[in-house]
Amino acid sequence: MTAALGPRTDAHRHHDPSVRGFASDNYAGAHPEVLAALVLANEGHQVAYGEDQYTDHLQRIVHSHFGPSAEAFPVFNGTGANVTALQALTDRWGAVVCAESAHINVDEGGAPERMGGLKLLTVPTPDGKLTPELIDRQAWGWEDEHRAMPQVVSITQNTELGTVYTVDEIRAIVEHAHAKGMKVHLDGARIANAAASLDVPMRAFTNAVGVDVLSYGGTKNGMVFGEAVIVLNPDAVSHMKHLRKLSMQLASKMRFVSVQLEALLAKDLWLRNARHSNAMAQRLAAGVRALDGVEILYPVQANAVFARLPHEVSRRLQERFRFYFWDEAAGDVRWMCAFDTTEDDVDAFLQALKEELAR
């Protein structure tokens, strides 16, 4: 006889839920609608390793956003999504052209090169965005056996500096890369914020303009964990399911990743969350602009505000609100808003900033 499973738990809360910060949208918890979806998927048994009904249904939802040829491969995390996607697009001798500030270059511990076995060819950019002209600084030497072969252009939407590519800018990059025989990968860790900023569907700057593979980000937009590699151009890759397993990104209980993606994408939760976090960043930026002694460094187009202020002010402010230095030597900081950031959170932070500037 099987014992009934009840709601009892021996877990305890180990944090103060009233503590707020602006360090990362990863600091936020999960959206209640995502948690509710996890509960729905939890009853009973489902086939493991992606043969469950939730992963099957996810494919139909992905088709509605990215076209009938798109196929989603749920994975554990963003680095795993990027490494798996880039491996799928390159040969063993291949290289990837990306911005010097790209997450795959700066914040993934060397995983694309060490785990993916590929070479990153980086380009300095003024605002985190590549252009056809900037790509050409590294897109050369295909017949030179002494040089890793440029095979992929990887862009991030929105970028690590909070800037957003327009649809036409991405179209120009894709056309330029394809004309050179290269493929295009889009790191979409915050793709929802970019779509909300541009007020266009996600397809407008992905499959509609010829992007080959997308790393779709959900964790920063309200999921507990999980992302997806979405193959937009099936001709660009092969054996993705084998590569996902080889890359240690195949979840046995995949339904719990897939149902979270469904909760975001089936209706408009992805967009509601992104619009809110973007709006909170705009509120924060407007308040910062009214203060003397703080410089906003880049256009505020998504849910990030990059600023420069006296180092000692930042240090004191960090004792009240958690956030990170972007370039400590220069005094540059990054303030991130999340789907659960409130107007009161922003206003309290601005008041604290004003007080520390006045000291």
Number of C-alpha atoms within 10 A of each C-alpha: 3 4 5 6 6 6 5 6 6 4 6 6 6 6 7 7 8 6 10 19 22 23 21 18 23 17 16 22 18 19 19 11 15 20 17 13 18 19 12 12 17 12 8 6 9 16 12 12 14 21 14 16 14 20 23 14 14 24 19 18 19 20 15 14 17 22 15 13 13 21 21 24 24 27 27 18 19 26 21 25 28 30 25 25 29 30 24 19 23 23 13 12 14 20 26 29 26 28 30 18 21 23 20 24 18 12 11 16 13 13 17 23 18 11 14 20 18 22 20 24 21 18 19 15 15 10 17 24 26 25 16 16 11 18 21 14 13 19 22 15 12 14 9 9 9 8 14 20 26 24 25 25 29 25 27 30 26 28 26 19 24 24 23 25 22 17 18 12 16 25 19 15 24 23 18 20 20 18 10 15 11 21 27 28 25 25 27 27 29 25 30 28 31 31 26 23 21 18 12 12 16 21 18 20 24 26 20 15 18 20 27 25 29 30 32 27 24 26 24 27 29 29 26 19 19 25 29 28 26 23 26 26 17 14 8 16 18 12 8 18 13 10 16 23 14 11 17 12 21 19 18 12 16 23 26 22 24 29 27 30 30 22 22 22 18 18 11 11 19 24 22 17 22 28 23 20 26 27 23 26 24 19 15 24 21 13 17 20 12 10 13 11 14 15 14 17 15 16 15 21 23 32 29 31 25 20 19 20 17 13 16 12 18 22 15 14 19 17 9 14 19 15 19 18 20 16 11 12 8 12 16 20 21 21 22 25 30 29 24 19 21 16 13 9 17 21 15 14 21 19 12 16 22 19 12 15 19 10 6
